[in-house]
């Protein structure tokens, strides 16, 4: 059984492919209960990604947002880079 990671999926109001961010565990726990408030207010939120970087999201441009699970091997925004070879 493969591992999975928690991701934030954003569907923009302008359409197109959704944006998928691998959020850190801490950021996911913080953002999840506030997601509906951010969507309702159109607020801007800066959140930490799994690779240690951060992203600022303007929820005024987001039509829908939800958390989902992605396989650990899938590459999305914020996925930590792994080295090549057996070391990593």
C-alpha contacts under 8 A as a table, 3 or more apart, distances in Angstrom:
res1	aa1	res2	aa2	distance
2	X	71	X	6.94
2	X	72	X	7.17
3	X	71	X	6.18
3	X	72	X	5.41
4	X	69	X	5.91
4	X	70	X	5.29
4	X	71	X	4.27
4	X	72	X	4.57
5	X	22	X	7.05
5	X	69	X	5.42
5	X	70	X	5.39
5	X	71	X	6.28
5	X	72	X	5.64
6	X	22	X	6.29
6	X	23	X	6.61
6	X	25	X	7.65
6	X	28	X	7.59
6	X	67	X	6.71
6	X	68	X	5.83
6	X	69	X	4.74
6	X	70	X	6.55
7	X	20	X	6.40
7	X	21	X	5.34
7	X	22	X	4.48
7	X	23	X	5.70
7	X	67	X	5.61
7	X	68	X	5.41
7	X	69	X	5.89
7	X	70	X	6.71
8	X	20	X	5.72
8	X	21	X	5.16
8	X	22	X	6.52
8	X	23	X	6.61
8	X	65	X	7.10
8	X	66	X	5.92
8	X	67	X	4.64
8	X	68	X	6.49
9	X	18	X	6.43
9	X	19	X	5.78
9	X	20	X	4.60
9	X	21	X	6.55
9	X	65	X	5.62
9	X	66	X	5.42
9	X	67	X	6.02
9	X	68	X	7.03
10	X	18	X	5.43
10	X	19	X	5.10
10	X	20	X	6.41
10	X	62	X	6.42
10	X	63	X	7.68
10	X	64	X	6.09
10	X	65	X	4.59
10	X	66	X	6.85
11	X	15	X	6.98
11	X	16	X	7.85
11	X	17	X	7.24
11	X	18	X	4.63
11	X	19	X	6.57
11	X	62	X	5.84
11	X	63	X	5.62
11	X	64	X	5.23
11	X	65	X	6.22
12	X	15	X	5.47
12	X	16	X	7.27
12	X	18	X	6.72
12	X	19	X	7.89
12	X	61	X	5.84
12	X	62	X	4.34
12	X	63	X	5.22
12	X	64	X	7.09
13	X	61	X	5.57
13	X	62	X	5.26
13	X	63	X	4.54
13	X	64	X	7.95
14	X	61	X	7.67
15	X	18	X	7.98
20	X	76	X	5.94
20	X	77	X	6.26
21	X	49	X	7.06
21	X	76	X	5.90
21	X	77	X	4.73
21	X	78	X	5.85
21	X	79	X	7.89
22	X	49	X	5.74
22	X	50	X	5.57
22	X	76	X	6.33
22	X	77	X	6.06
22	X	78	X	5.07
22	X	79	X	5.78
23	X	27	X	6.18
23	X	28	X	5.96
23	X	47	X	7.49
23	X	48	X	6.15
23	X	49	X	4.14
23	X	50	X	5.02
23	X	78	X	6.91
24	X	27	X	5.18
24	X	28	X	6.09
24	X	48	X	5.94
24	X	49	X	4.93
24	X	50	X	4.20
24	X	51	X	7.72
24	X	52	X	7.81
25	X	28	X	5.14
25	X	29	X	6.30
25	X	50	X	7.57
26	X	29	X	5.29
26	X	30	X	6.31
27	X	30	X	5.03
27	X	31	X	5.89
27	X	47	X	6.09
27	X	48	X	5.80
27	X	49	X	7.52
28	X	31	X	5.14
28	X	32	X	5.84
29	X	32	X	5.69
29	X	33	X	7.51
30	X	33	X	6.72
30	X	34	X	7.32
31	X	34	X	5.30
31	X	35	X	5.90
31	X	47	X	7.98
32	X	35	X	5.37
32	X	67	X	7.73
33	X	36	X	7.40
34	X	37	X	5.32
34	X	38	X	6.23
35	X	38	X	5.18
35	X	39	X	6.14
35	X	65	X	7.67
36	X	39	X	5.04
36	X	40	X	6.06
37	X	40	X	5.06
37	X	41	X	6.02
38	X	41	X	5.22
38	X	42	X	5.61
38	X	43	X	5.14
38	X	44	X	7.49
38	X	45	X	7.89
38	X	59	X	6.31
39	X	42	X	5.31
39	X	43	X	7.12
39	X	59	X	5.65
39	X	60	X	7.15
39	X	62	X	7.35
39	X	64	X	7.67
39	X	65	X	7.87
41	X	59	X	7.84
41	X	60	X	7.51
42	X	58	X	6.77
42	X	59	X	4.58
42	X	60	X	3.89
42	X	61	X	7.55
43	X	58	X	6.11
43	X	59	X	5.46
43	X	60	X	6.47
44	X	56	X	6.71
44	X	57	X	5.47
44	X	58	X	4.36
44	X	59	X	5.92
44	X	60	X	7.81
45	X	56	X	5.53
45	X	57	X	5.28
45	X	58	X	6.66
45	X	59	X	7.75
46	X	54	X	6.55
46	X	55	X	5.44
46	X	56	X	4.08
46	X	57	X	6.20
47	X	54	X	5.43
47	X	55	X	5.58
47	X	56	X	6.48
47	X	57	X	7.93
48	X	52	X	6.28
48	X	53	X	5.95
48	X	54	X	4.32
48	X	55	X	6.64
49	X	52	X	5.50
49	X	53	X	5.44
49	X	54	X	5.38
49	X	55	X	7.23
49	X	77	X	7.99
49	X	78	X	5.04
49	X	79	X	7.63
50	X	53	X	7.38
50	X	78	X	5.46
50	X	79	X	5.91
50	X	80	X	6.43
51	X	78	X	5.23
51	X	79	X	5.58
51	X	80	X	4.34
51	X	81	X	7.58
52	X	78	X	7.66
53	X	78	X	6.87
58	X	61	X	6.06
58	X	62	X	7.32
59	X	62	X	4.93
62	X	65	X	7.03
70	X	74	X	6.70
71	X	74	X	5.54
75	X	79	X	6.02
76	X	79	X	5.69
82	X	88	X	5.63
83	X	87	X	6.85
83	X	88	X	4.62
84	X	87	X	6.97
84	X	88	X	6.02
85	X	88	X	6.38
